[in-house]
Amino acid sequence: MTEREHLAMASVPAQSWGELYDPKQALKTGTIFKDLNLPFFAAEDLAIPVVPAGEAGKDPKQREREELLGKIQEVSFYLDDLRLYLDTHPEESEGLSELKKALKQRKQLLKEFAVSFYPLTFDCLAGIYEEEPERQCFCWEKGPAPWEGACV
Amino acid sequence: MWIYEKRLQYPVKITKTCPKTAQLIISQYGGPDGELSASMRYLSQRYTMPVKAVGGLLTDIGTEELSHMEIICSMVYQLTKNLTVEEAKAGGFDAYYIDHTAGIWPQAASAMPFTAKEFQSKGDAVTDLTEDLAAEQKARTVYDNLLRMIPDPEIREPLKFLRAREIVHFQRFGEALEKTKETLDRKNFYYFNPEFDKQMVTAPAAAEAGEK
């Protein structure tokens, strides 16, 4: 038994900082940490092709919106996973520097999305009014409901 | 205080109606090891945690579980939004249809309603964190079972994502338990209850308690 292990008590080794996936791959994998990617054999890709739903006829504005929302999803998930790591490793300097970078990116992307499309949070309305103080739009009701799969 | 962000944590885009699959997946909404149960468990346990960082972790994971609940509900919704009565009958969704039409209601795959009986808030940090470790494993097994049964890639991708999160959360709860142990009697972890016998807790939790 190591010093941290004791009889009659569960024990999980603390994770050390390691290699990370980029934000796009991290979202697809479900974690930013390569060390925590532990897939299930029956979850491996089946030979059924994913047919992109109506990509060809898609309006360019909607395509642009989906692309920007995709980036927000990626950087936000990167932050979600990083945050939980920092909750148990608050002194991890590499984690902190990743956090600072990603927070800045997310802030910028949220503002960009609000101004071009619609606000994702109520606070994002501030970004819209900052850019266009004369805008007469409450805007909070704009945009599809998230559960509609953005196919509206 | 919570703030809503108008997007899903992981995208869901299901193009085919399938009430049979909806009835299986709905278990992760209102079932015994579902996301709603997970969220309520962690958000209930956090108040009395002796280590502040552990209360913070429970808040963050409990919040993430709410976003997982939203992913599951979106899947159930998209699988049933264009449902016909014939499809409901053929897919074994007729009983649900009678009670809820195509509304989204928290129940298990077995039709058992959501209940707080499925989780604990025991007022003992070691007990609660050990339950949390088990809860993540139980949810992972549900996702494993769903992945064995559902072939459609549109449905599998979000399920794979959610399964991966259970493993990450397990790791974090393990680390939270290690932090909690540091505040206990090293020779006998069961000598006192760190949530109730506050005067016996050693630093850093004691130092934190003084801050308040």
Interface residues (C-beta under 8 A of the other chain):
Chain A: R4 H6 A8 M9 A10 S11 V12 P13 A14 Q15 L27 K28 T29 G30 T31 F33 L36 N37 L38 P39 F40 A42 A43 D45 L46 I48 P49 V50 A53 L69 G70 I72 Q73 S76 F77 D80 D81 R83 L84 Y85 D87 T88 H89 P90 Y118 P119 L120 T121 F122 D123 G143 A145 P146 W147 E148 G149 A150 C151
Chain B: I3 Y4 E5 K6 R7 L8 Q9 Y10 P11 V12 K13 I14 T15 A53 G56 L57 D60 I61 E64 E70 C73 S74 Y77 Q78 V126 T130 L133 Y143 D144 L147 R148 P151 D152 P153 E154 R156 E157 L159 K160 F161 L162 R163 A164 R165 I167 V168 H169 F170 Q171 R172 F173 G174 E175 A176 L177 E178 K179 K181 F189 Y190
